[in-house]
């Protein structure tokens, strides 16, 4: 796993927690912030996957 994959998965988890907290407390702002963070984390993890795939393909 490269650093983008690790960081992306961490941000995805952090965003999911924030999303759930927002839902439980009824705070839509926190919920949407969490969703955005979760999706950004997924994108970063996918970028890390792509980097890893390219590195393997060129070795």
mmCIF file as Biopython writes it, N, C-alpha, C and O atoms, coordinates in Angstrom:
data_model
#
loop_
_atom_site.group_PDB
_atom_site.id
_atom_site.type_symbol
_atom_site.label_atom_id
_atom_site.label_alt_id
_atom_site.label_comp_id
_atom_site.label_asym_id
_atom_site.label_entity_id
_atom_site.label_seq_id
_atom_site.pdbx_PDB_ins_code
_atom_site.Cartn_x
_atom_site.Cartn_y
_atom_site.Cartn_z
_atom_site.occupancy
_atom_site.B_iso_or_equiv
_atom_site.auth_seq_id
_atom_site.auth_asym_id
_atom_site.pdbx_PDB_model_num
ATOM 1   N N  . UNK A ? 1  ? 0.839   -1.181 0.000   1.0 0.0 1  A 1 
ATOM 2   C CA . UNK A ? 1  ? 0.000   0.000  0.000   1.0 0.0 1  A 1 
ATOM 3   C C  . UNK A ? 1  ? 0.884   1.244  0.000   1.0 0.0 1  A 1 
ATOM 4   O O  . UNK A ? 1  ? 1.847   1.341  0.761   1.0 0.0 1  A 1 
ATOM 5   N N  . UNK A ? 2  ? 0.542   2.183  -0.859  1.0 0.0 2  A 1 
ATOM 6   C CA . UNK A ? 2  ? 1.312   3.424  -0.876  1.0 0.0 2  A 1 
ATOM 7   C C  . UNK A ? 2  ? 0.626   4.471  0.013   1.0 0.0 2  A 1 
ATOM 8   O O  . UNK A ? 2  ? -0.471  4.253  0.526   1.0 0.0 2  A 1 
ATOM 9   N N  . UNK A ? 3  ? 1.301   5.605  0.176   1.0 0.0 3  A 1 
ATOM 10  C CA . UNK A ? 3  ? 0.797   6.617  1.112   1.0 0.0 3  A 1 
ATOM 11  C C  . UNK A ? 3  ? -0.553  7.189  0.689   1.0 0.0 3  A 1 
ATOM 12  O O  . UNK A ? 3  ? -1.356  7.558  1.546   1.0 0.0 3  A 1 
ATOM 13  N N  . UNK A ? 4  ? -0.818  7.269  -0.612  1.0 0.0 4  A 1 
ATOM 14  C CA . UNK A ? 4  ? -2.112  7.788  -1.062  1.0 0.0 4  A 1 
ATOM 15  C C  . UNK A ? 4  ? -3.240  6.829  -0.695  1.0 0.0 4  A 1 
ATOM 16  O O  . UNK A ? 4  ? -4.332  7.259  -0.324  1.0 0.0 4  A 1 
ATOM 17  N N  . UNK A ? 5  ? -2.973  5.540  -0.798  1.0 0.0 5  A 1 
ATOM 18  C CA . UNK A ? 5  ? -3.989  4.560  -0.434  1.0 0.0 5  A 1 
ATOM 19  C C  . UNK A ? 5  ? -4.296  4.637  1.061   1.0 0.0 5  A 1 
ATOM 20  O O  . UNK A ? 5  ? -5.458  4.638  1.466   1.0 0.0 5  A 1 
ATOM 21  N N  . UNK A ? 6  ? -3.248  4.702  1.870   1.0 0.0 6  A 1 
ATOM 22  C CA . UNK A ? 6  ? -3.425  4.759  3.322   1.0 0.0 6  A 1 
ATOM 23  C C  . UNK A ? 6  ? -4.152  6.040  3.726   1.0 0.0 6  A 1 
ATOM 24  O O  . UNK A ? 6  ? -5.123  6.002  4.482   1.0 0.0 6  A 1 
ATOM 25  N N  . UNK A ? 7  ? -3.676  7.164  3.217   1.0 0.0 7  A 1 
ATOM 26  C CA . UNK A ? 7  ? -4.282  8.456  3.550   1.0 0.0 7  A 1 
ATOM 27  C C  . UNK A ? 7  ? -5.735  8.512  3.068   1.0 0.0 7  A 1 
ATOM 28  O O  . UNK A ? 7  ? -6.609  9.028  3.765   1.0 0.0 7  A 1 
ATOM 29  N N  . UNK A ? 8  ? -5.980  7.980  1.878   1.0 0.0 8  A 1 
ATOM 30  C CA . UNK A ? 8  ? -7.337  7.980  1.338   1.0 0.0 8  A 1 
ATOM 31  C C  . UNK A ? 8  ? -8.294  7.161  2.174   1.0 0.0 8  A 1 
ATOM 32  O O  . UNK A ? 8  ? -9.410  7.598  2.454   1.0 0.0 8  A 1 
ATOM 33  N N  . UNK A ? 9  ? -7.864  5.967  2.577   1.0 0.0 9  A 1 
ATOM 34  C CA . UNK A ? 9  ? -8.731  5.120  3.402   1.0 0.0 9  A 1 
ATOM 35  C C  . UNK A ? 9  ? -8.966  5.748  4.778   1.0 0.0 9  A 1 
ATOM 36  O O  . UNK A ? 9  ? -10.058 5.638  5.335   1.0 0.0 9  A 1 
ATOM 37  N N  . UNK A ? 10 ? -7.941  6.406  5.323   1.0 0.0 10 A 1 
ATOM 38  C CA . UNK A ? 10 ? -8.099  7.086  6.615   1.0 0.0 10 A 1 
ATOM 39  C C  . UNK A ? 10 ? -9.108  8.229  6.492   1.0 0.0 10 A 1 
ATOM 40  O O  . UNK A ? 10 ? -9.974  8.385  7.352   1.0 0.0 10 A 1 
ATOM 41  N N  . UNK A ? 11 ? -9.001  9.019  5.438   1.0 0.0 11 A 1 
ATOM 42  C CA . UNK A ? 11 ? -9.944  10.129 5.236   1.0 0.0 11 A 1 
ATOM 43  C C  . UNK A ? 11 ? -11.352 9.623  4.968   1.0 0.0 11 A 1 
ATOM 44  O O  . UNK A ? 11 ? -12.333 10.242 5.381   1.0 0.0 11 A 1 
ATOM 45  N N  . UNK A ? 12 ? -11.444 8.504  4.279   1.0 0.0 12 A 1 
ATOM 46  C CA . UNK A ? 12 ? -12.752 7.903  4.012   1.0 0.0 12 A 1 
ATOM 47  C C  . UNK A ? 12 ? -13.424 7.500  5.333   1.0 0.0 12 A 1 
ATOM 48  O O  . UNK A ? 12 ? -14.609 7.761  5.540   1.0 0.0 12 A 1 
ATOM 49  N N  . UNK A ? 13 ? -12.657 6.865  6.216   1.0 0.0 13 A 1 
ATOM 50  C CA . UNK A ? 13 ? -13.198 6.455  7.515   1.0 0.0 13 A 1 
ATOM 51  C C  . UNK A ? 13 ? -13.574 7.672  8.361   1.0 0.0 13 A 1 
ATOM 52  O O  . UNK A ? 13 ? -14.626 7.692  9.000   1.0 0.0 13 A 1 
ATOM 53  N N  . UNK A ? 14 ? -12.717 8.672  8.358   1.0 0.0 14 A 1 
ATOM 54  C CA . UNK A ? 14 ? -12.974 9.904  9.114   1.0 0.0 14 A 1 
ATOM 55  C C  . UNK A ? 14 ? -14.252 10.584 8.613   1.0 0.0 14 A 1 
ATOM 56  O O  . UNK A ? 14 ? -15.060 11.070 9.404   1.0 0.0 14 A 1 
ATOM 57  N N  . UNK A ? 15 ? -14.418 10.609 7.305   1.0 0.0 15 A 1 
ATOM 58  C CA . UNK A ? 15 ? -15.613 11.208 6.721   1.0 0.0 15 A 1 
ATOM 59  C C  . UNK A ? 15 ? -16.868 10.441 7.067   1.0 0.0 15 A 1 
ATOM 60  O O  . UNK A ? 15 ? -17.913 11.037 7.327   1.0 0.0 15 A 1 
ATOM 61  N N  . UNK A ? 16 ? -16.771 9.121  7.074   1.0 0.0 16 A 1 
ATOM 62  C CA . UNK A ? 16 ? -17.927 8.287  7.409   1.0 0.0 16 A 1 
ATOM 63  C C  . UNK A ? 16 ? -18.356 8.538  8.852   1.0 0.0 16 A 1 
ATOM 64  O O  . UNK A ? 16 ? -19.547 8.628  9.151   1.0 0.0 16 A 1 
ATOM 65  N N  . UNK A ? 17 ? -17.370 8.649  9.742   1.0 0.0 17 A 1 
ATOM 66  C CA . UNK A ? 17 ? -17.686 8.932  11.146  1.0 0.0 17 A 1 
ATOM 67  C C  . UNK A ? 17 ? -18.379 10.286 11.267  1.0 0.0 17 A 1 
ATOM 68  O O  . UNK A ? 17 ? -19.382 10.416 11.968  1.0 0.0 17 A 1 
ATOM 69  N N  . UNK A ? 18 ? -17.842 11.282 10.587  1.0 0.0 18 A 1 
ATOM 70  C CA . UNK A ? 18 ? -18.422 12.629 10.634  1.0 0.0 18 A 1 
ATOM 71  C C  . UNK A ? 18 ? -19.846 12.610 10.063  1.0 0.0 18 A 1 
ATOM 72  O O  . UNK A ? 18 ? -20.737 13.284 10.580  1.0 0.0 18 A 1 
ATOM 73  N N  . UNK A ? 19 ? -20.047 11.841 9.006   1.0 0.0 19 A 1 
ATOM 74  C CA . UNK A ? 19 ? -21.373 11.731 8.393   1.0 0.0 19 A 1 
ATOM 75  C C  . UNK A ? 19 ? -22.374 11.132 9.386   1.0 0.0 19 A 1 
ATOM 76  O O  . UNK A ? 19 ? -23.488 11.635 9.527   1.0 0.0 19 A 1 
ATOM 77  N N  . UNK A ? 20 ? -21.976 10.072 10.062  1.0 0.0 20 A 1 
ATOM 78  C CA . UNK A ? 20 ? -22.860 9.416  11.031  1.0 0.0 20 A 1 
ATOM 79  C C  . UNK A ? 20 ? -23.161 10.347 12.210  1.0 0.0 20 A 1 
ATOM 80  O O  . UNK A ? 20 ? -24.301 10.430 12.667  1.0 0.0 20 A 1 
ATOM 81  N N  . UNK A ? 21 ? -22.140 11.040 12.692  1.0 0.0 21 A 1 
ATOM 82  C CA . UNK A ? 21 ? -22.349 11.994 13.788  1.0 0.0 21 A 1 
ATOM 83  C C  . UNK A ? 21 ? -23.351 13.066 13.356  1.0 0.0 21 A 1 
ATOM 84  O O  . UNK A ? 21 ? -24.232 13.441 14.129  1.0 0.0 21 A 1 
ATOM 85  N N  . UNK A ? 22 ? -23.218 13.549 12.148  1.0 0.0 22 A 1 
ATOM 86  C CA . UNK A ? 22 ? -24.151 14.546 11.635  1.0 0.0 22 A 1 
ATOM 87  C C  . UNK A ? 22 ? -25.573 14.021 11.559  1.0 0.0 22 A 1 
ATOM 88  O O  . UNK A ? 22 ? -26.523 14.731 11.889  1.0 0.0 22 A 1 
ATOM 89  N N  . UNK A ? 23 ? -25.720 12.762 11.120  1.0 0.0 23 A 1 
ATOM 90  C CA . UNK A ? 23 ? -27.059 12.162 11.043  1.0 0.0 23 A 1 
ATOM 91  C C  . UNK A ? 23 ? -27.662 12.010 12.435  1.0 0.0 23 A 1 
ATOM 92  O O  . UNK A ? 23 ? -28.827 12.342 12.656  1.0 0.0 23 A 1 
ATOM 93  N N  . UNK A ? 24 ? -26.858 11.504 13.375  1.0 0.0 24 A 1 
ATOM 94  C CA . UNK A ? 24 ? -27.350 11.251 14.729  1.0 0.0 24 A 1 
ATOM 95  C C  . UNK A ? 24 ? -27.737 12.547 15.437  1.0 0.0 24 A 1 
ATOM 96  O O  . UNK A ? 24 ? -28.743 12.597 16.145  1.0 0.0 24 A 1 
ATOM 97  N N  . UNK A ? 25 ? -26.942 13.584 15.246  1.0 0.0 25 A 1 
ATOM 98  C CA . UNK A ? 25 ? -27.214 14.854 15.923  1.0 0.0 25 A 1 
ATOM 99  C C  . UNK A ? 25 ? -28.184 15.744 15.149  1.0 0.0 25 A 1 
ATOM 100 O O  . UNK A ? 25 ? -28.642 16.766 15.661  1.0 0.0 25 A 1 
ATOM 101 N N  . UNK A ? 26 ? -28.491 15.356 13.927  1.0 0.0 26 A 1 
ATOM 102 C CA . UNK A ? 26 ? -29.396 16.162 13.112  1.0 0.0 26 A 1 
ATOM 103 C C  . UNK A ? 26 ? -28.722 17.377 12.498  1.0 0.0 26 A 1 
ATOM 104 O O  . UNK A ? 26 ? -29.395 18.300 12.041  1.0 0.0 26 A 1 
ATOM 105 N N  . UNK A ? 27 ? -27.399 17.379 12.484  1.0 0.0 27 A 1 
ATOM 106 C CA . UNK A ? 27 ? -26.626 18.496 11.931  1.0 0.0 27 A 1 
ATOM 107 C C  . UNK A ? 27 ? -26.302 18.199 10.464  1.0 0.0 27 A 1 
ATOM 108 O O  . UNK A ? 27 ? -25.343 17.491 10.158  1.0 0.0 27 A 1 
ATOM 109 N N  . UNK A ? 28 ? -27.115 18.752 9.570   1.0 0.0 28 A 1 
ATOM 110 C CA . UNK A ? 28 ? -26.940 18.479 8.140   1.0 0.0 28 A 1 
ATOM 111 C C  . UNK A ? 28 ? -25.595 18.958 7.619   1.0 0.0 28 A 1 
ATOM 112 O O  . UNK A ? 28 ? -25.006 18.321 6.746   1.0 0.0 28 A 1 
ATOM 113 N N  . UNK A ? 29 ? -25.109 20.057 8.139   1.0 0.0 29 A 1 
ATOM 114 C CA . UNK A ? 29 ? -23.826 20.600 7.704   1.0 0.0 29 A 1 
ATOM 115 C C  . UNK A ? 29 ? -22.701 19.595 7.966   1.0 0.0 29 A 1 
ATOM 116 O O  . UNK A ? 29 ? -21.877 19.336 7.089   1.0 0.0 29 A 1 
ATOM 117 N N  . UNK A ? 30 ? -22.673 19.040 9.161   1.0 0.0 30 A 1 
ATOM 118 C CA . UNK A ? 30 ? -21.651 18.046 9.507   1.0 0.0 30 A 1 
ATOM 119 C C  . UNK A ? 30 ? -21.832 16.783 8.674   1.0 0.0 30 A 1 
ATOM 120 O O  . UNK A ? 30 ? -20.854 16.178 8.234   1.0 0.0 30 A 1 
ATOM 121 N N  . UNK A ? 31 ? -23.075 16.390 8.460   1.0 0.0 31 A 1 
ATOM 122 C CA . UNK A ? 31 ? -23.361 15.202 7.655   1.0 0.0 31 A 1 
ATOM 123 C C  . UNK A ? 31 ? -22.823 15.367 6.232   1.0 0.0 31 A 1 
ATOM 124 O O  . UNK A ? 31 ? -22.158 14.472 5.710   1.0 0.0 31 A 1 
ATOM 125 N N  . UNK A ? 32 ? -23.108 16.502 5.614   1.0 0.0 32 A 1 
ATOM 126 C CA . UNK A ? 32 ? -22.652 16.732 4.240   1.0 0.0 32 A 1 
ATOM 127 C C  . UNK A ? 32 ? -21.143 16.916 4.162   1.0 0.0 32 A 1 
ATOM 128 O O  . UNK A ? 32 ? -20.505 16.510 3.191   1.0 0.0 32 A 1 
ATOM 129 N N  . UNK A ? 33 ? -20.583 17.531 5.193   1.0 0.0 33 A 1 
ATOM 130 C CA . UNK A ? 33 ? -19.129 17.676 5.264   1.0 0.0 33 A 1 
ATOM 131 C C  . UNK A ? 33 ? -18.480 16.288 5.319   1.0 0.0 33 A 1 
ATOM 132 O O  . UNK A ? 33 ? -17.472 16.035 4.660   1.0 0.0 33 A 1 
ATOM 133 N N  . UNK A ? 34 ? -19.069 15.404 6.109   1.0 0.0 34 A 1 
ATOM 134 C CA . UNK A ? 34 ? -18.571 14.038 6.217   1.0 0.0 34 A 1 
ATOM 135 C C  . UNK A ? 34 ? -18.679 13.290 4.902   1.0 0.0 34 A 1 
ATOM 136 O O  . UNK A ? 34 ? -17.763 12.562 4.518   1.0 0.0 34 A 1 
ATOM 137 N N  . UNK A ? 35 ? -19.797 13.468 4.211   1.0 0.0 35 A 1 
ATOM 138 C CA . UNK A ? 35 ? -19.966 12.810 2.912   1.0 0.0 35 A 1 
ATOM 139 C C  . UNK A ? 35 ? -18.904 13.282 1.925   1.0 0.0 35 A 1 
ATOM 140 O O  . UNK A ? 35 ? -18.323 12.481 1.194   1.0 0.0 35 A 1 
ATOM 141 N N  . UNK A ? 36 ? -18.658 14.584 1.912   1.0 0.0 36 A 1 
ATOM 142 C CA . UNK A ? 36 ? -17.650 15.133 1.000   1.0 0.0 36 A 1 
ATOM 143 C C  . UNK A ? 36 ? -16.266 14.584 1.338   1.0 0.0 36 A 1 
ATOM 144 O O  . UNK A ? 36 ? -15.500 14.215 0.448   1.0 0.0 36 A 1 
ATOM 145 N N  . UNK A ? 37 ? -15.959 14.535 2.620   1.0 0.0 37 A 1 
ATOM 146 C CA . UNK A ? 37 ? -14.660 14.019 3.057   1.0 0.0 37 A 1 
ATOM 147 C C  . UNK A ? 37 ? -14.523 12.535 2.699   1.0 0.0 37 A 1 
ATOM 148 O O  . UNK A ? 37 ? -13.458 12.082 2.279   1.0 0.0 37 A 1 
ATOM 149 N N  . UNK A ? 38 ? -15.607 11.794 2.872   1.0 0.0 38 A 1 
ATOM 150 C CA . UNK A ? 38 ? -15.602 10.366 2.545   1.0 0.0 38 A 1 
ATOM 151 C C  . UNK A ? 38 ? -15.330 10.157 1.058   1.0 0.0 38 A 1 
ATOM 152 O O  . UNK A ? 38 ? -14.527 9.302  0.687   1.0 0.0 38 A 1 
ATOM 153 N N  . UNK A ? 39 ? -15.988 10.925 0.219   1.0 0.0 39 A 1 
ATOM 154 C CA . UNK A ? 39 ? -15.797 10.781 -1.224  1.0 0.0 39 A 1 
ATOM 155 C C  . UNK A ? 39 ? -14.410 11.238 -1.661  1.0 0.0 39 A 1 
ATOM 156 O O  . UNK A ? 39 ? -13.820 10.657 -2.572  1.0 0.0 39 A 1 
ATOM 157 N N  . UNK A ? 40 ? -13.896 12.264 -1.021  1.0 0.0 40 A 1 
ATOM 158 C CA . UNK A ? 40 ? -12.528 12.711 -1.322  1.0 0.0 40 A 1 
ATOM 159 C C  . UNK A ? 40 ? -11.528 11.627 -0.930  1.0 0.0 40 A 1 
ATOM 160 O O  . UNK A ? 40 ? -10.547 11.396 -1.637  1.0 0.0 40 A 1 
ATOM 161 N N  . UNK A ? 41 ? -11.777 10.974 0.181   1.0 0.0 41 A 1 
ATOM 162 C CA . UNK A ? 41 ? -10.911 9.876  0.610   1.0 0.0 41 A 1 
ATOM 163 C C  . UNK A ? 41 ? -10.951 8.712  -0.361  1.0 0.0 41 A 1 
ATOM 164 O O  . UNK A ? 41 ? -9.921  8.110  -0.664  1.0 0.0 41 A 1 
ATOM 165 N N  . UNK A ? 42 ? -12.147 8.394  -0.850  1.0 0.0 42 A 1 
ATOM 166 C CA . UNK A ? 42 ? -12.270 7.319  -1.845  1.0 0.0 42 A 1 
ATOM 167 C C  . UNK A ? 42 ? -11.484 7.660  -3.101  1.0 0.0 42 A 1 
ATOM 168 O O  . UNK A ? 42 ? -10.798 6.809  -3.667  1.0 0.0 42 A 1 
ATOM 169 N N  . UNK A ? 43 ? -11.591 8.911  -3.531  1.0 0.0 43 A 1 
ATOM 170 C CA . UNK A ? 43 ? -10.877 9.339  -4.739  1.0 0.0 43 A 1 
ATOM 171 C C  . UNK A ? 43 ? -9.368  9.242  -4.534  1.0 0.0 43 A 1 
ATOM 172 O O  . UNK A ? 43 ? -8.646  8.799  -5.428  1.0 0.0 43 A 1 
ATOM 173 N N  . UNK A ? 44 ? -8.895  9.650  -3.373  1.0 0.0 44 A 1 
ATOM 174 C CA . UNK A ? 44 ? -7.457  9.580  -3.112  1.0 0.0 44 A 1 
ATOM 175 C C  . UNK A ? 44 ? -6.980  8.132  -3.057  1.0 0.0 44 A 1 
ATOM 176 O O  . UNK A ? 44 ? -5.898  7.816  -3.551  1.0 0.0 44 A 1 
ATOM 177 N N  . UNK A ? 45 ? -7.776  7.256  -2.463  1.0 0.0 45 A 1 
ATOM 178 C CA . UNK A ? 45 ? -7.413  5.841  -2.410  1.0 0.0 45 A 1 
ATOM 179 C C  . UNK A ? 45 ? -7.371  5.246  -3.821  1.0 0.0 45 A 1 
ATOM 180 O O  . UNK A ? 45 ? -6.483  4.452  -4.133  1.0 0.0 45 A 1 
ATOM 181 N N  . UNK A ? 46 ? -8.317  5.623  -4.660  1.0 0.0 46 A 1 
ATOM 182 C CA . UNK A ? 46 ? -8.324  5.139  -6.049  1.0 0.0 46 A 1 
ATOM 183 C C  . UNK A ? 46 ? -7.103  5.648  -6.805  1.0 0.0 46 A 1 
ATOM 184 O O  . UNK A ? 46 ? -6.519  4.924  -7.612  1.0 0.0 46 A 1 
ATOM 185 N N  . UNK A ? 47 ? -6.719  6.895  -6.541  1.0 0.0 47 A 1 
ATOM 186 C CA . UNK A ? 47 ? -5.511  7.450  -7.145  1.0 0.0 47 A 1 
ATOM 187 C C  . UNK A ? 47 ? -4.298  6.625  -6.714  1.0 0.0 47 A 1 
ATOM 188 O O  . UNK A ? 47 ? -3.421  6.327  -7.525  1.0 0.0 47 A 1 
ATOM 189 N N  . UNK A ? 48 ? -4.256  6.267  -5.448  1.0 0.0 48 A 1 
ATOM 190 C CA . UNK A ? 48 ? -3.172  5.425  -4.951  1.0 0.0 48 A 1 
ATOM 191 C C  . UNK A ? 48 ? -3.172  4.058  -5.610  1.0 0.0 48 A 1 
ATOM 192 O O  . UNK A ? 48 ? -2.114  3.512  -5.922  1.0 0.0 48 A 1 
ATOM 193 N N  . UNK A ? 49 ? -4.362  3.504  -5.823  1.0 0.0 49 A 1 
ATOM 194 C CA . UNK A ? 49 ? -4.473  2.217  -6.521  1.0 0.0 49 A 1 
ATOM 195 C C  . UNK A ? 49 ? -3.913  2.329  -7.935  1.0 0.0 49 A 1 
ATOM 196 O O  . UNK A ? 49 ? -3.178  1.455  -8.394  1.0 0.0 49 A 1 
ATOM 197 N N  . UNK A ? 50 ? -4.267  3.406  -8.612  1.0 0.0 50 A 1 
ATOM 198 C CA . UNK A ? 50 ? -3.803  3.626  -9.979  1.0 0.0 50 A 1 
ATOM 199 C C  . UNK A ? 50 ? -2.284  3.747  -10.023 1.0 0.0 50 A 1 
ATOM 200 O O  . UNK A ? 50 ? -1.633  3.148  -10.879 1.0 0.0 50 A 1 
ATOM 201 N N  . UNK A ? 51 ? -1.719  4.529  -9.092  1.0 0.0 51 A 1 
ATOM 202 C CA . UNK A ? 51 ? -0.263  4.670  -9.026  1.0 0.0 51 A 1 
ATOM 203 C C  . UNK A ? 51 ? 0.404   3.312  -8.814  1.0 0.0 51 A 1 
ATOM 204 O O  . UNK A ? 51 ? 1.420   3.002  -9.437  1.0 0.0 51 A 1 
ATOM 205 N N  . UNK A ? 52 ? -0.174  2.520  -7.938  1.0 0.0 52 A 1 
ATOM 206 C CA . UNK A ? 52 ? 0.372   1.194  -7.644  1.0 0.0 52 A 1 
ATOM 207 C C  . UNK A ? 52 ? 0.300   0.290  -8.873  1.0 0.0 52 A 1 
ATOM 208 O O  . UNK A ? 52 ? 1.248   -0.436 -9.175  1.0 0.0 52 A 1 
ATOM 209 N N  . UNK A ? 53 ? -0.821  0.337  -9.574  1.0 0.0 53 A 1 
ATOM 210 C CA . UNK A ? 53 ? -0.987  -0.478 -10.784 1.0 0.0 53 A 1 
ATOM 211 C C  . UNK A ? 53 ? 0.018   -0.079 -11.860 1.0 0.0 53 A 1 
ATOM 212 O O  . UNK A ? 53 ? 0.601   -0.940 -12.519 1.0 0.0 53 A 1 
ATOM 213 N N  . UNK A ? 54 ? 0.217   1.216  -12.036 1.0 0.0 54 A 1 
ATOM 214 C CA . UNK A ? 54 ? 1.170   1.700  -13.041 1.0 0.0 54 A 1 
ATOM 215 C C  . UNK A ? 54 ? 2.585   1.271  -12.676 1.0 0.0 54 A 1 
ATOM 216 O O  . UNK A ? 54 ? 3.358   0.843  -13.534 1.0 0.0 54 A 1 
ATOM 217 N N  . UNK A ? 55 ? 2.912   1.389  -11.403 1.0 0.0 55 A 1 
ATOM 218 C CA . UNK A ? 55 ? 4.251   0.993  -10.955 1.0 0.0 55 A 1 
ATOM 219 C C  . UNK A ? 55 ? 4.492   -0.495 -11.221 1.0 0.0 55 A 1 
ATOM 220 O O  . UNK A ? 55 ? 5.559   -0.882 -11.698 1.0 0.0 55 A 1 
ATOM 221 N N  . UNK A ? 56 ? 3.494   -1.325 -10.910 1.0 0.0 56 A 1 
ATOM 222 C CA . UNK A ? 56 ? 3.631   -2.770 -11.153 1.0 0.0 56 A 1 
ATOM 223 C C  . UNK A ? 56 ? 3.747   -3.070 -12.641 1.0 0.0 56 A 1 
ATOM 224 O O  . UNK A ? 56 ? 4.505   -3.954 -13.041 1.0 0.0 56 A 1 
ATOM 225 N N  . UNK A ? 57 ? 3.007   -2.346 -13.452 1.0 0.0 57 A 1 
ATOM 226 C CA . UNK A ? 57 ? 3.009   -2.601 -14.894 1.0 0.0 57 A 1 
ATOM 227 C C  . UNK A ? 57 ? 4.331   -2.209 -15.544 1.0 0.0 57 A 1 
ATOM 228 O O  . UNK A ? 57 ? 4.717   -2.783 -16.563 1.0 0.0 57 A 1 
ATOM 229 N N  . UNK A ? 58 ? 5.020   -1.243 -14.968 1.0 0.0 58 A 1 
ATOM 230 C CA . UNK A ? 58 ? 6.271   -0.783 -15.572 1.0 0.0 58 A 1 
ATOM 231 C C  . UNK A ? 58 ? 7.502   -1.467 -14.990 1.0 0.0 58 A 1 
ATOM 232 O O  . UNK A ? 58 ? 8.621   -1.182 -15.415 1.0 0.0 58 A 1 
ATOM 233 N N  . UNK A ? 59 ? 7.318   -2.344 -14.047 1.0 0.0 59 A 1 
ATOM 234 C CA . UNK A ? 59 ? 8.465   -3.054 -13.456 1.0 0.0 59 A 1 
ATOM 235 C C  . UNK A ? 59 ? 8.860   -4.249 -14.281 1.0 0.0 59 A 1 
ATOM 236 O O  . UNK A ? 59 ? 9.803   -4.957 -13.930 1.0 0.0 59 A 1 
#
